[in-house]
């Protein structure tokens, strides 16, 4: 990861004690990051909409039992679609009390990046997961750049070939 690239982390949980604990214990190992915590889904979505022009990596951590009265949702799985509508490249991690939560998400075509069980090894599992998500982000970014460079190169070759053909026709 580039040293100067900023990472935005968002943690959404209706439980203020869980949010406070997460904020105190969160040390991802990156120098340049922001941790935004929200106990309201609506305030999180508003912040995410304001951050859409920011193209740096974004990772959302949500408790599975987060609910929203305004959106009439009861679980994090129901919030995936509204989040992905705002930012399709955002990584979503759902914190669960069970290992089998991912079975509930198989019917959706919009997937979360990971499910992470809340237990005593929670942060031990979280940091390698963050590193993987950042690596995937960088890989997608490099693939996009490679496609653009390839397209520009092909266009330049085509234009050069056409110019060469016209030059040969004119001077023949």
C-alpha positions as a Python dict, from the first residue, in 0.01 Angstrom:
ca = {
    (1, 'X'): (0, 0, 0),
    (2, 'X'): (121, 347, -79),
    (3, 'X'): (235, 522, 236),
    (4, 'X'): (47, 843, 157),
    (5, 'X'): (-283, 682, 58),
    (6, 'X'): (-556, 740, 312),
    (7, 'X'): (-793, 462, 420),
    (8, 'X'): (-1144, 537, 542),
    (9, 'X'): (-1293, 292, 791),
    (10, 'X'): (-1659, 312, 892),
    (11, 'X'): (-1800, 119, 1187),
    (12, 'X'): (-2178, 97, 1221),
    (13, 'X'): (-2340, -50, 1531),
    (14, 'X'): (-2648, 49, 1729),
    (15, 'X'): (-2471, -53, 2052),
    (16, 'X'): (-2272, 244, 2186),
    (17, 'X'): (-2063, 24, 2416),
    (18, 'X'): (-1954, -194, 2123),
    (19, 'X'): (-1867, 115, 1920),
    (20, 'X'): (-1663, 259, 2204),
    (21, 'X'): (-1480, -69, 2257),
    (22, 'X'): (-1408, -100, 1885),
    (23, 'X'): (-1277, 255, 1868),
    (24, 'X'): (-1043, 203, 2166),
    (25, 'X'): (-905, -131, 2042),
    (26, 'X'): (-881, -61, 1669),
    (27, 'X'): (-516, -38, 1560),
    (28, 'X'): (-494, -154, 1197),
    (29, 'X'): (-122, -88, 1150),
    (30, 'X'): (-161, 193, 895),
    (31, 'X'): (-44, 547, 965),
    (32, 'X'): (-288, 730, 743),
    (33, 'X'): (-645, 627, 824),
    (34, 'X'): (-970, 762, 959),
    (35, 'X'): (-1211, 562, 1171),
    (36, 'X'): (-1567, 695, 1158),
    (37, 'X'): (-1813, 537, 1402),
    (38, 'X'): (-2191, 556, 1374),
    (39, 'X'): (-2473, 434, 1594),
    (40, 'X'): (-2723, 537, 1325),
    (41, 'X'): (-2748, 385, 978),
    (42, 'X'): (-2887, 710, 835),
    (43, 'X'): (-2591, 918, 958),
    (44, 'X'): (-2350, 658, 819),
    (45, 'X'): (-2519, 660, 476),
    (46, 'X'): (-2516, 1040, 472),
    (47, 'X'): (-2141, 1044, 550),
    (48, 'X'): (-2077, 780, 284),
    (49, 'X'): (-2265, 988, 25),
    (50, 'X'): (-2050, 1290, 120),
    (51, 'X'): (-1735, 1078, 74),
    (52, 'X'): (-1820, 948, -276),
    (53, 'X'): (-1568, 1179, -446),
    (54, 'X'): (-1293, 1037, -224),
    (55, 'X'): (-1142, 750, -427),
    (56, 'X'): (-924, 612, -147),
    (57, 'X'): (-1002, 265, -8),
    (58, 'X'): (-1313, 242, 208),
    (59, 'X'): (-1403, -42, 443),
    (60, 'X'): (-1729, -69, 635),
    (61, 'X'): (-1762, -277, 951),
    (62, 'X'): (-2122, -347, 1051),
    (63, 'X'): (-2277, -545, 1328),
    (64, 'X'): (-2517, -798, 1181),
    (65, 'X'): (-2798, -682, 1405),
    (66, 'X'): (-2777, -315, 1310),
    (67, 'X'): (-3121, -179, 1235),
    (68, 'X'): (-3258, 128, 1067),
    (69, 'X'): (-3603, 263, 1134),
    (70, 'X'): (-3585, 498, 835),
    (71, 'X'): (-3495, 220, 591),
    (72, 'X'): (-3705, -39, 780),
    (73, 'X'): (-3416, -285, 800),
    (74, 'X'): (-3328, -523, 1080),
    (75, 'X'): (-2996, -675, 971),
    (76, 'X'): (-2677, -569, 797),
    (77, 'X'): (-2756, -798, 503),
    (78, 'X'): (-3051, -575, 417),
    (79, 'X'): (-2819, -270, 404),
    (80, 'X'): (-2572, -411, 152),
    (81, 'X'): (-2767, -294, -151),
    (82, 'X'): (-2812, 70, -36),
    (83, 'X'): (-2441, 88, 54),
    (84, 'X'): (-2328, -59, -279),
    (85, 'X'): (-2561, 184, -461),
    (86, 'X'): (-2364, 470, -307),
    (87, 'X'): (-2016, 320, -359),
    (88, 'X'): (-1983, -2, -559),
    (89, 'X'): (-1613, -43, -468),
    (90, 'X'): (-1656, -31, -91),
    (91, 'X'): (-1559, -337, 112),
    (92, 'X'): (-1821, -452, 364),
    (93, 'X'): (-1738, -667, 666),
    (94, 'X'): (-2023, -795, 882),
    (95, 'X'): (-1960, -882, 1245),
    (96, 'X'): (-2169, -1175, 1360),
    (97, 'X'): (-2224, -1387, 1667),
    (98, 'X'): (-2239, -1701, 1451),
    (99, 'X'): (-2005, -1871, 1204),
    (100, 'X'): (-2285, -1962, 962),
    (101, 'X'): (-2413, -1616, 877),
    (102, 'X'): (-2268, -1629, 526),
    (103, 'X'): (-2523, -1898, 435),
    (104, 'X'): (-2797, -1636, 469),
    (105, 'X'): (-2631, -1412, 211),
    (106, 'X'): (-2602, -1665, -72),
    (107, 'X'): (-2930, -1562, -233),
    (108, 'X'): (-2809, -1207, -301),
    (109, 'X'): (-2611, -1111, -609),
    (110, 'X'): (-2444, -830, -411),
    (111, 'X'): (-2195, -989, -175),
    (112, 'X'): (-2018, -871, 135),
    (113, 'X'): (-1639, -890, 150),
    (114, 'X'): (-1632, -1100, 467),
    (115, 'X'): (-1815, -1220, 775),
    (116, 'X'): (-1624, -1210, 1100),
    (117, 'X'): (-1734, -1379, 1419),
    (118, 'X'): (-1724, -1165, 1732),
    (119, 'X'): (-1522, -1367, 1978),
    (120, 'X'): (-1207, -1335, 2187),
    (121, 'X'): (-987, -1360, 1872),
    (122, 'X'): (-1182, -1093, 1687),
    (123, 'X'): (-904, -837, 1637),
    (124, 'X'): (-647, -1108, 1563),
    (125, 'X'): (-862, -1211, 1263),
    (126, 'X'): (-957, -854, 1168),
    (127, 'X'): (-613, -714, 1083),
    (128, 'X'): (-515, -981, 826),
    (129, 'X'): (-861, -937, 675),
    (130, 'X'): (-802, -561, 640),
    (131, 'X'): (-467, -629, 472),
    (132, 'X'): (-636, -867, 227),
    (133, 'X'): (-909, -614, 145),
    (134, 'X'): (-653, -338, 86),
    (135, 'X'): (-450, -572, -138),
    (136, 'X'): (-763, -656, -339),
    (137, 'X'): (-838, -284, -374),
    (138, 'X'): (-487, -215, -503),
    (139, 'X'): (-511, -509, -747),
    (140, 'X'): (-843, -381, -889),
    (141, 'X'): (-689, -33, -922),
    (142, 'X'): (-385, -173, -1109),
    (143, 'X'): (-609, -382, -1337),
    (144, 'X'): (-810, -73, -1426),
    (145, 'X'): (-492, 125, -1499),
    (146, 'X'): (-356, -159, -1713),
    (147, 'X'): (-677, -170, -1920),
    (148, 'X'): (-662, 206, -1979),
    (149, 'X'): (-294, 198, -2079),
    (150, 'X'): (-357, -97, -2313),
    (151, 'X'): (-648, 83, -2479),
    (152, 'X'): (-445, 403, -2528),
    (153, 'X'): (-154, 202, -2671),
    (154, 'X'): (-384, 24, -2917),
    (155, 'X'): (-538, 354, -3026),
    (156, 'X'): (-192, 506, -3081),
    (157, 'X'): (-85, 203, -3287),
    (158, 'X'): (-403, 226, -3495),
    (159, 'X'): (-359, 601, -3553),
    (160, 'X'): (7, 546, -3646),
    (161, 'X'): (-85, 268, -3891),
    (162, 'X'): (-352, 485, -4052),
    (163, 'X'): (-110, 781, -4079),
    (164, 'X'): (155, 554, -4226),
    (165, 'X'): (-95, 416, -4478),
    (166, 'X'): (-207, 764, -4579),
    (167, 'X'): (157, 876, -4610),
    (168, 'X'): (244, 583, -4836),
    (169, 'X'): (-65, 649, -5051),
    (170, 'X'): (14, 1019, -5090),
    (171, 'X'): (382, 969, -5179),
    (172, 'X'): (326, 675, -5415),
}
